[in-house]
Amino acid sequence: MVTIGDVARRAGVSRSTVSYVLSGKRAISVATQRRIQEAIEELGFTPNAGARALATSQTMVLGLLLQFHADEFAPAMLQYVLPVSETARAHGYDILMVTDADGPRTIHRIGDSNMVDGFVLLDVTADDPRVPSLREVHQPGVLIGLPRDTREVDAIDLDFTEAARILVDHLHERGHREIVLVTPPHHVVERGGSYVWRFRDAAIERAARYDIRIHAHYGEAQGSAVRRSMNQILDIWPEATALMVHNDATIAALPTILHERGIRVPDDLSVVSLYSRDFGEEFSLPFTAVESAAYELGHTAVTRLVERIQKGREAVPPQVQLIAPAITDRGSTRYLLPS
């Protein structure tokens, strides 16, 4: 049976240092934490969770609250789960994933029974009913998403406003004067998905600055509805020279839709979008896009949460952090000759 002493010898540190890393009672350098974590993984060491909880008042478990809506594109949500889980494991935490639709009640049930040391909330809406409950429990929490009221909680999100500006600037520099924008479905807006209007409003405002005509349409999120919707939009605006897609289900289906219509990118139509590198590889997407930073968001959120757990909720003030967007040019836009 592997012991804490075996881990200490493998990592070249004292038993107490390993104990401090496991318990979070003292700040240990990142390099030392990494050596200890590598030794734990190499030796297959599993701390006694019950004894550790009694000794440290910590469970070494993080609660991950998310919801899979039947009318949304599930792969888009899943791309955030893996970095949350991987980063938690790197810090010595396990994940309790909860999909209960009654988020506020779930937070109180799990928090009041001390089942977790902290919470990560996905699919955060503008007036998310879970946020007030998160302020009421004693465990700290972090949001991946931006609500209207961020008091007393950490919120990590992509800067969707700047992402839209970058894409409009990219098309403006190439001489495009008429753009079609496809957003997430209307029901996402009704649920309070602020990232939808943050991106849409910024794109419209930026286009107006350049006197670019931009036509915004809600897209769909499921199967045949995506294809039907996209074909209707393309039929409405045959003179548009560029397509900006902020809709995961639509961009995943777009190569097939354009192929069926005989539309060549970028010769016939320029296309830009917003998605993660992994998502793009999964669906073989060849489009110029702003990185949605799913991995960076998940990693940053968990790292921030662990810091608040280890140093104390009151010792680390909560903050809002917007990840700066970056564009990857994959050659899906062309330069237009001046008319």
C-alpha positions in Angstrom: 0.0 0.0 0.0 1.4 3.4 -1.0 1.8 5.8 1.9 2.3 9.5 2.2 5.9 8.8 3.1 6.4 7.1 -0.3 5.0 10.2 -2.1 7.3 12.4 -0.1 10.4 10.4 -1.0 9.4 10.3 -4.7 8.9 14.0 -4.8 12.0 14.8 -2.7 10.1 16.7 0.0 9.0 16.1 3.6 5.9 14.3 4.7 4.6 17.5 6.2 4.9 19.3 2.8 2.9 16.6 1.1 0.3 16.9 3.9 0.2 20.7 3.4 -0.4 20.3 -0.3 -3.2 17.7 0.3 -4.9 19.8 3.0 -4.3 23.3 1.6 -3.3 24.5 5.1 -0.2 26.3 3.8 0.8 27.9 0.6 3.3 25.7 -1.3 5.1 26.7 -4.5 3.6 25.7 -7.8 6.7 23.8 -8.7 6.6 21.7 -5.5 2.9 21.1 -5.9 3.5 19.8 -9.4 6.3 17.4 -8.2 4.0 16.1 -5.5 1.1 15.7 -7.8 3.3 13.8 -10.3 4.5 11.5 -7.5 0.9 10.9 -6.4 -0.1 9.9 -10.0 3.0 7.8 -10.6 2.6 5.8 -7.4 -1.2 5.7 -7.5 -1.5 7.2 -4.0 -5.1 7.7 -2.8 -5.5 9.8 0.4 -8.0 8.6 2.9 -10.8 11.0 2.1 -12.7 10.4 5.4 -9.6 10.9 7.6 -8.5 14.0 5.5 -12.0 15.6 5.9 -11.9 15.1 9.7 -8.4 16.5 10.0 -8.8 19.4 7.6 -12.5 20.1 7.5 -12.2 19.8 3.7 -13.7 17.2 1.4 -11.3 17.9 -1.6 -14.4 17.8 -3.8 -15.7 20.6 -6.0 -19.3 20.8 -7.0 -19.9 21.4 -10.7 -23.4 22.6 -11.5 -24.7 22.6 -15.0 -27.8 21.9 -17.0 -28.2 20.1 -20.4 -31.1 21.7 -22.1 -32.9 19.5 -24.6 -33.1 22.4 -27.0 -29.4 23.3 -27.0 -26.3 21.8 -28.6 -24.8 19.5 -26.0 -21.2 19.4 -27.4 -20.9 23.1 -26.8 -21.4 22.6 -23.0 -19.2 19.5 -22.8 -16.1 21.4 -24.0 -16.1 23.3 -20.7 -16.5 20.2 -18.4 -13.2 18.6 -19.3 -10.9 21.5 -18.4 -12.8 22.0 -15.1 -12.3 18.3 -14.3 -8.7 18.1 -15.4 -7.7 21.3 -13.5 -9.5 20.1 -10.3 -7.7 16.8 -10.5 -4.3 18.6 -10.9 -5.0 20.4 -7.6 -6.0 17.2 -5.9 -9.8 17.7 -6.1 -12.5 15.4 -7.3 -15.7 16.7 -9.1 -19.3 16.2 -8.0 -21.2 17.0 -11.2 -24.9 17.9 -10.5 -27.5 18.5 -13.2 -30.5 19.1 -10.9 -32.8 21.7 -12.5 -33.5 23.3 -9.2 -30.1 25.0 -8.9 -30.7 27.2 -5.8 -32.1 24.3 -3.7 -29.2 22.1 -4.9 -26.6 24.6 -3.8 -28.1 24.9 -0.3 -28.5 21.1 0.0 -24.9 20.4 -1.0 -23.4 23.4 0.7 -25.2 23.0 4.0 -24.3 19.3 4.2 -20.6 20.2 3.5 -20.4 17.8 0.6 -18.0 20.1 -1.3 -15.4 22.7 -0.6 -16.5 25.1 -3.4 -18.8 25.4 -6.4 -18.3 25.9 -10.2 -21.4 27.1 -12.1 -21.7 26.7 -15.8 -24.4 28.0 -18.2 -24.7 31.2 -16.1 -27.5 33.5 -17.1 -27.9 37.3 -16.7 -30.2 36.9 -13.6 -29.1 33.4 -12.6 -31.3 32.3 -9.7 -28.3 30.2 -8.4 -26.1 33.2 -7.7 -28.0 34.5 -4.6 -27.9 31.0 -3.1 -24.1 30.9 -3.8 -23.7 34.0 -1.7 -25.6 32.4 1.2 -23.6 29.2 1.6 -20.2 29.3 3.4 -18.3 27.7 0.5 -16.8 30.0 -2.2 -18.0 29.8 -5.8 -16.9 30.7 -9.3 -19.0 31.4 -12.3 -18.1 30.6 -15.9 -20.3 33.2 -17.4 -21.3 36.8 -16.6 -24.4 37.6 -14.6 -25.7 41.2 -14.1 -24.8 41.1 -10.4 -21.4 39.8 -9.6 -21.2 40.9 -6.0 -19.3 38.4 -3.7 -18.6 35.8 -6.4 -15.9 35.3 -9.0 -16.9 35.4 -12.6 -14.7 34.3 -15.5 -15.9 34.7 -19.1 -14.7 35.5 -22.6 -14.8 39.1 -23.6 -17.6 38.5 -26.1 -17.9 42.3 -26.9 -14.3 42.5 -28.0 -14.6 39.2 -29.9 -17.4 40.6 -32.0 -15.4 43.8 -32.7 -12.4 41.7 -33.8 -14.4 39.8 -36.3 -16.1 42.9 -37.8 -12.7 44.6 -38.0 -11.4 41.6 -39.9 -14.2 41.7 -42.5 -14.0 45.5 -42.7 -10.3 45.4 -43.5 -11.1 43.0 -46.4 -13.6 45.4 -47.9 -16.9 43.7 -46.9 -19.9 45.9 -46.8 -22.8 43.5 -46.1 -22.7 40.8 -43.4 -25.1 38.3 -42.1 -24.8 37.5 -38.4 -26.3 34.2 -37.1 -26.7 34.2 -33.3 -27.7 31.5 -30.8 -31.4 30.6 -30.7 -34.0 33.1 -29.3 -34.7 30.8 -26.4 -31.2 31.3 -25.2 -31.8 35.0 -25.0 -35.1 34.4 -23.2 -33.2 32.3 -20.6 -30.8 35.2 -20.1 -27.8 34.2 -22.1 -26.0 37.5 -21.9 -23.2 36.4 -24.1 -25.7 36.4 -27.0 -26.5 40.1 -26.8 -23.1 41.2 -25.7 -21.7 39.7 -29.0 -24.6 40.8 -31.2 -24.9 44.4 -29.9 -21.1 44.9 -30.2 -21.1 43.5 -33.8 -24.0 45.8 -34.8 -22.3 48.8 -33.2 -19.0 48.1 -34.8 -20.5 47.6 -38.2 -22.4 50.9 -37.9 -19.1 52.7 -37.3 -17.9 51.4 -40.7 -21.2 52.0 -42.4 -21.5 48.2 -42.9 -24.9 46.7 -43.3 -25.3 43.8 -40.9 -28.4 41.5 -40.8 -28.8 39.7 -37.5 -30.8 36.5 -37.3 -31.4 34.0 -34.5 -30.2 30.5 -35.5 -31.3 27.1 -34.3 -29.7 24.4 -32.2 -31.1 21.1 -33.3 -30.7 18.9 -36.4 -33.0 19.7 -39.3 -34.0 23.0 -37.9 -30.4 24.2 -38.2 -30.3 23.3 -41.9 -33.7 24.8 -42.6 -32.9 28.0 -40.8 -29.5 28.5 -42.4 -30.9 27.9 -45.9 -33.7 30.4 -45.3 -31.2 33.0 -44.1 -28.9 32.5 -47.1 -32.0 32.8 -49.4 -33.0 36.1 -47.8 -29.6 37.8 -48.3 -28.0 36.6 -51.5 -26.0 39.8 -51.9 -24.2 39.4 -48.6 -20.5 38.8 -49.0 -19.7 37.6 -45.5 -21.3 35.3 -42.9 -20.5 35.7 -39.2 -21.7 32.7 -37.1 -22.0 32.8 -33.4 -23.9 29.6 -33.0 -22.2 26.2 -32.3 -24.8 24.0 -33.9 -24.9 26.1 -37.0 -21.2 26.4 -37.5 -20.8 22.6 -37.0 -23.3 22.0 -39.9 -22.2 24.9 -42.1 -19.6 23.0 -44.3 -22.3 20.5 -45.3 -24.9 23.2 -45.9 -22.6 25.3 -48.1 -21.5 22.3 -50.0 -25.1 21.3 -50.8 -25.7 24.8 -52.0 -22.6 24.9 -54.2 -21.2 27.8 -52.2 -17.4 28.0 -52.1 -15.5 29.6 -49.2 -14.1 32.2 -49.5 -14.6 32.6 -53.3 -18.4 32.9 -53.1 -18.8 33.7 -49.4 -16.4 34.7 -46.6 -17.1 33.0 -43.2 -15.9 33.9 -39.7 -17.0 32.5 -36.4 -16.3 31.9 -32.7 -15.4 28.4 -31.4 -12.7 26.6 -29.6 -9.8 24.9 -31.3 -10.9 21.5 -30.0 -14.5 22.1 -31.2 -13.1 23.1 -34.6 -11.0 19.9 -34.8 -14.0 17.8 -33.7 -16.1 19.0 -36.6 -13.3 19.7 -39.1 -14.1 23.4 -39.3 -11.9 25.4 -41.7 -13.1 28.9 -40.8 -11.3 31.9 -39.5 -12.5 32.2 -35.9 -12.0 33.8 -32.5 -11.0 31.2 -29.9 -13.8 30.7 -27.4 -11.2 29.8 -24.8 -13.2 26.9 -23.3 -10.0 25.4 -21.8 -8.7 28.7 -20.5 -12.0 29.5 -18.9 -12.3 26.2 -17.1 -8.7 26.2 -16.0 -8.8 29.8 -14.8 -12.1 29.3 -12.9 -10.9 26.2 -11.0 -7.5 27.7 -10.2 -9.2 30.8 -8.8 -11.6 28.8 -6.8 -8.9 26.6 -5.3 -7.0 29.7 -4.3 -10.0 31.0 -2.4 -10.6 27.7 -0.7 -6.9 27.3 0.4 -6.4 30.9 1.5 -9.9 31.5 2.9 -13.0 33.1 1.3 -12.5 36.4 2.9 -8.7 36.6 2.2 -9.1 36.6 -1.5 -11.5 39.2 -2.8 -13.8 38.0 -5.6 -13.3 39.5 -9.1 -14.6 39.5 -12.6 -12.1 38.5 -15.2 -12.8 38.7 -19.0 -10.5 36.6 -21.1 -9.0 38.6 -24.1 -10.1 37.0 -27.4 -7.7 36.1 -30.1 -8.5 35.4 -33.8 -7.0 32.6 -35.9 -7.0 33.3 -39.6 -7.7 30.0 -41.5 -8.1 31.6 -44.9 -11.9 31.6 -45.0 -12.2 35.3 -45.9 -11.2 37.1 -49.1 -10.4 40.6 -50.0 -12.9 42.4 -52.1 -12.0 44.8 -54.9 -13.3 48.4 -54.4 -16.5 49.0 -56.3 
